[in-house]
């Protein structure tokens, strides 16, 4: 058998010299180990996703081709598969093919062009690529035959996807007519809730169906809201998994019998998620969610030249979870938690924030808001004395003022320290209904939990307390109290207003989001569906209707905020992140 | 000859009932006038651009088809051409064809499907549409023959575009084989600097080349950063313009001899712009720029349910131009200008802001910053006493604090009034190099001049002073002083630091931007190009290199800000607005 290397690298889109160096180093290392074949991910040389950059930086196209020649010249005594953006050289087509160069003896002996181009959600292949209309030829090394597929080419198996096939051809079936011994899939495949189960089942079923070895090489990395999990792997001809690379980091995997170490994956990640039924039990996706966000933070900071993060610690759930994630990504010495209590912040919240910081060992200080908030309030009160509505002091103005003053302080802190970014702590449930303040809690250089719903965050908090090396860093009180921004007092109770009083129960809200994202439910579908929430709570149909109505109305007003969210990481099954879902601000639906 | 109606309507994407009502009203009116044919724009019934909304709101697809049936049933005694998103009903294809229904005698007798699908800049047709692979048949009314094209189908004439043709087929040449008397082009075409010249020359040349009448119907409207100018029109068989609709508003144009009123267009709009050579003379594009932004503001506010705007008036160029544009879009009674001087704001700036507001007749008040800034500074100074860098009070922290406090005040004002939006006043030159403050001057619900460079704004200021009904509303001092945010004092001069000291001359900066956007110049191209700026200024090659380097370095750091800019309007020849140019935040080039 041939000795094969799966080069699970982490590239930067458009940075040809950076990617070239990584590729060359891997080839040199593979040659030292006398490997026969080295496989890189889809678009390894150009990097992915590269967006429109080639339109303004035309030189990267020629630089990439020169680099490919240079790499080819180095590639003797080994076969290398290198993904690159191949210019179509034809004005009648899209600019590129999404290709894999097959390099042997210093020459490109074949280019395999992607046939199936995805255009849904985060994928936009047709903007840049021309689909190939013919199947590539297989190649040989020492009598072993290999067929190459590019990512989506492997995702249209009719016996697996049945009615859900979205393309007319199946490149796997076509290439199998040439009877390769091994199929190779070069990919750039982002992680999502529930996706690993499908990938594993699909690849395994293809291997056993065709009695073929199946090698999958995926990039590890993060770029522009997408997290690529790596997890390159091999299946034998019976569909058994025989090797698996690391998750969320680069890997250089050598095998001379298509077997090897099967690296562990996060708890529950390979389980099937039941998208048809909402439940508050997120247990099969918590560990993956946690690790993907930590990796995204690490990569976003590193690739943009930042080392430190600062966030406001309110003693609430969102900021507490963010603090844990940042600590695990950047190290406790690189995280600053600032408590910024106002006059209505409870002593409990202040203490919870302080305890969390102490438990994590992060930098911590307190800046009470009153000193600046009071003069600002009186200044504005004076300016607003002629405003007819006389809302001031009873209105959201004061609530928002607190949130915005806090963000202003965080940006100021980040200005004072080198390589520091302020972090936005708002979550997905609140983003959906616009319950996050522009220039306030949704402001920052990165938004770690913008794609995690509130009920999932509660579950994640419990999970982190039980499963991190240091247990119970999040004070139990934070996981038990009802969420609320502590921005105003309810005059009837004398207590701060909790978020659910203003909106609806988070359990109900998150269930709406779940069905919209997994089932595409509209208003009527939601109203007619028996909610999981209804099993434990007796609510009238009027109440249900009111909440669903409120959800759509608030979402409509929130769409603008979705467009100005800081960079984040898509991690849920679907998202409102504009890299995934393109909702116009002005539209008749929302 | 047949009586024809050009129905230049303004739709809302995804709002089927809104669009349906408009279409039906037009048909009823056309029938009253005994018209034979009524023509609507591309995608009139679905609205454009509709983004991904159909993926979550599947019901709008069936609602649209039902609506089309309803409209068809009403369409007796007249022929109607109605653009709609036609489901492909085939899982192997993109979801829709971009079609025009030809309705006669209550029935859809044909659907014309778009053949050429643009995918560059703001266009993303391939994400949603399947191209048609065959030419549609022409249709007849009273013996006159009509051929229908959908927008881009008319943009690949080989004798006109020569080497710049980007498609292999020319639908115009193909449909002309059926010998229609008249070509009809249903479009959704956004306005841009220099685009009208090309459209006019192209349509005219097609009409004369084929000896055919040419009718163009475009939508008027604004959505998601794009401004559609309308200007529907007719050319006779000699290529002469014989009729033209209104610009930047709806129009209902009836003609029984393919002739009619030729509505005026903005000064210089039909002239050819010389993209090869940068000049500071923007005169052929100022009126169009002004009118397109005013229209965009009007539409953005109306379609999102806002009526009033508030902005900070610094006495500088950006905020002054924004104030004029807002006044002309919303009415002086709906604009609030707030002066928020700090201790270092000059008396001149304060007076200029006040004079501008008085000249415009807008609401005006002053909120001095010091009262809130001083406690905030001392509070932060105390918090930062342990920061080793000891930058505080000498750093950008204080500068940014002023900008952010101002934005906080504007958002507070907008909270107090009903239906009010705060407006971001940052310009394109500053956005390119990140010289705009997050949560500061780049924060707001809309950013009117985010696609206008600084030197063009100076020219626009002069233009407005000379050409608006009320002359010289912008105090001359504002158009003459060097731009600067008045955020810090230069210790050597004792004066506030102007922006060019910190960056580079705006004339040079804007010339870089021009060549990047019009010619795709990279670093070397820029260095080797003789700048217009160099004709009048003697600069060393080292100086030139330093500025170009600085530009690229600052742009690299600014990309994040491009992604969180408020909604705006693309109006220049190209833009960094993400609807037009998709630059990944993490990439090797910038």
Boltz contact constraints between the chains, C-beta under 6 A:
constraints:
  - contact:
      token1: [A, 12]
      token2: [B, 588]
      max_distance: 6.0
  - contact:
      token1: [A, 13]
      token2: [B, 584]
      max_distance: 6.0
  - contact:
      token1: [A, 13]
      token2: [B, 587]
      max_distance: 6.0
  - contact:
      token1: [A, 14]
      token2: [B, 587]
      max_distance: 6.0
  - contact:
      token1: [A, 14]
      token2: [B, 588]
      max_distance: 6.0
  - contact:
      token1: [A, 14]
      token2: [B, 589]
      max_distance: 6.0
  - contact:
      token1: [A, 15]
      token2: [B, 588]
      max_distance: 6.0
  - contact:
      token1: [A, 51]
      token2: [B, 582]
      max_distance: 6.0
  - contact:
      token1: [A, 51]
      token2: [B, 583]
      max_distance: 6.0
  - contact:
      token1: [A, 51]
      token2: [B, 584]
      max_distance: 6.0
  - contact:
      token1: [A, 52]
      token2: [B, 581]
      max_distance: 6.0
  - contact:
      token1: [A, 52]
      token2: [B, 582]
      max_distance: 6.0
  - contact:
      token1: [A, 53]
      token2: [B, 587]
      max_distance: 6.0
  - contact:
      token1: [A, 53]
      token2: [B, 589]
      max_distance: 6.0
  - contact:
      token1: [A, 56]
      token2: [B, 520]
      max_distance: 6.0
  - contact:
      token1: [A, 57]
      token2: [B, 589]
      max_distance: 6.0
  - contact:
      token1: [A, 58]
      token2: [B, 520]
      max_distance: 6.0
  - contact:
      token1: [A, 59]
      token2: [B, 522]
      max_distance: 6.0
  - contact:
      token1: [A, 91]
      token2: [B, 166]
      max_distance: 6.0
  - contact:
      token1: [A, 92]
      token2: [B, 167]
      max_distance: 6.0
  - contact:
      token1: [A, 92]
      token2: [B, 168]
      max_distance: 6.0
  - contact:
      token1: [A, 119]
      token2: [B, 127]
      max_distance: 6.0
  - contact:
      token1: [A, 126]
      token2: [B, 126]
      max_distance: 6.0
  - contact:
      token1: [A, 127]
      token2: [B, 119]
      max_distance: 6.0
  - contact:
      token1: [A, 166]
      token2: [B, 91]
      max_distance: 6.0
  - contact:
      token1: [A, 167]
      token2: [B, 92]
      max_distance: 6.0
  - contact:
      token1: [A, 168]
      token2: [B, 92]
      max_distance: 6.0
  - contact:
      token1: [A, 223]
      token2: [B, 586]
      max_distance: 6.0
  - contact:
      token1: [A, 224]
      token2: [B, 584]
      max_distance: 6.0
  - contact:
      token1: [A, 224]
      token2: [B, 585]
      max_distance: 6.0
  - contact:
      token1: [A, 303]
      token2: [B, 586]
      max_distance: 6.0
  - contact:
      token1: [A, 367]
      token2: [B, 383]
      max_distance: 6.0
  - contact:
      token1: [A, 371]
      token2: [B, 375]
      max_distance: 6.0
  - contact:
      token1: [A, 371]
      token2: [B, 379]
      max_distance: 6.0
  - contact:
      token1: [A, 372]
      token2: [B, 375]
      max_distance: 6.0
  - contact:
      token1: [A, 372]
      token2: [B, 376]
      max_distance: 6.0
  - contact:
      token1: [A, 372]
      token2: [B, 379]
      max_distance: 6.0
  - contact:
      token1: [A, 375]
      token2: [B, 371]
      max_distance: 6.0
  - contact:
      token1: [A, 375]
      token2: [B, 372]
      max_distance: 6.0
  - contact:
      token1: [A, 375]
      token2: [B, 375]
      max_distance: 6.0
  - contact:
      token1: [A, 376]
      token2: [B, 372]
      max_distance: 6.0
  - contact:
      token1: [A, 379]
      token2: [B, 371]
      max_distance: 6.0
  - contact:
      token1: [A, 379]
      token2: [B, 372]
      max_distance: 6.0
  - contact:
      token1: [A, 380]
      token2: [B, 412]
      max_distance: 6.0
  - contact:
      token1: [A, 383]
      token2: [B, 367]
      max_distance: 6.0
  - contact:
      token1: [A, 384]
      token2: [B, 416]
      max_distance: 6.0
  - contact:
      token1: [A, 387]
      token2: [B, 416]
      max_distance: 6.0
  - contact:
      token1: [A, 391]
      token2: [B, 416]
      max_distance: 6.0
  - contact:
      token1: [A, 396]
      token2: [B, 415]
      max_distance: 6.0
  - contact:
      token1: [A, 397]
      token2: [B, 412]
      max_distance: 6.0
  - contact:
      token1: [A, 397]
      token2: [B, 415]
      max_distance: 6.0
  - contact:
      token1: [A, 397]
      token2: [B, 416]
      max_distance: 6.0
  - contact:
      token1: [A, 401]
      token2: [B, 412]
      max_distance: 6.0
  - contact:
      token1: [A, 404]
      token2: [B, 408]
      max_distance: 6.0
  - contact:
      token1: [A, 408]
      token2: [B, 404]
      max_distance: 6.0
  - contact:
      token1: [A, 412]
      token2: [B, 380]
      max_distance: 6.0
  - contact:
      token1: [A, 412]
      token2: [B, 397]
      max_distance: 6.0
  - contact:
      token1: [A, 412]
      token2: [B, 401]
      max_distance: 6.0
  - contact:
      token1: [A, 415]
      token2: [B, 396]
      max_distance: 6.0
  - contact:
      token1: [A, 415]
      token2: [B, 397]
      max_distance: 6.0
  - contact:
      token1: [A, 416]
      token2: [B, 384]
      max_distance: 6.0
  - contact:
      token1: [A, 416]
      token2: [B, 387]
      max_distance: 6.0
  - contact:
      token1: [A, 416]
      token2: [B, 391]
      max_distance: 6.0
  - contact:
      token1: [A, 416]
      token2: [B, 397]
      max_distance: 6.0
  - contact:
      token1: [A, 439]
      token2: [B, 439]
      max_distance: 6.0
  - contact:
      token1: [A, 439]
      token2: [B, 443]
      max_distance: 6.0
  - contact:
      token1: [A, 443]
      token2: [B, 439]
      max_distance: 6.0
  - contact:
      token1: [A, 520]
      token2: [B, 56]
      max_distance: 6.0
  - contact:
      token1: [A, 520]
      token2: [B, 58]
      max_distance: 6.0
  - contact:
      token1: [A, 522]
      token2: [B, 59]
      max_distance: 6.0
  - contact:
      token1: [A, 564]
      token2: [B, 564]
      max_distance: 6.0
  - contact:
      token1: [A, 567]
      token2: [B, 585]
      max_distance: 6.0
  - contact:
      token1: [A, 581]
      token2: [B, 52]
      max_distance: 6.0
  - contact:
      token1: [A, 582]
      token2: [B, 51]
      max_distance: 6.0
  - contact:
      token1: [A, 582]
      token2: [B, 52]
      max_distance: 6.0
  - contact:
      token1: [A, 583]
      token2: [B, 51]
      max_distance: 6.0
  - contact:
      token1: [A, 584]
      token2: [B, 13]
      max_distance: 6.0
  - contact:
      token1: [A, 584]
      token2: [B, 51]
      max_distance: 6.0
  - contact:
      token1: [A, 584]
      token2: [B, 224]
      max_distance: 6.0
  - contact:
      token1: [A, 585]
      token2: [B, 224]
      max_distance: 6.0
  - contact:
      token1: [A, 585]
      token2: [B, 567]
      max_distance: 6.0
  - contact:
      token1: [A, 586]
      token2: [B, 223]
      max_distance: 6.0
  - contact:
      token1: [A, 586]
      token2: [B, 303]
      max_distance: 6.0
  - contact:
      token1: [A, 587]
      token2: [B, 13]
      max_distance: 6.0
  - contact:
      token1: [A, 587]
      token2: [B, 14]
      max_distance: 6.0
  - contact:
      token1: [A, 587]
      token2: [B, 53]
      max_distance: 6.0
  - contact:
      token1: [A, 588]
      token2: [B, 12]
      max_distance: 6.0
  - contact:
      token1: [A, 588]
      token2: [B, 14]
      max_distance: 6.0
  - contact:
      token1: [A, 588]
      token2: [B, 15]
      max_distance: 6.0
  - contact:
      token1: [A, 589]
      token2: [B, 14]
      max_distance: 6.0
  - contact:
      token1: [A, 589]
      token2: [B, 53]
      max_distance: 6.0
  - contact:
      token1: [A, 589]
      token2: [B, 57]
      max_distance: 6.0
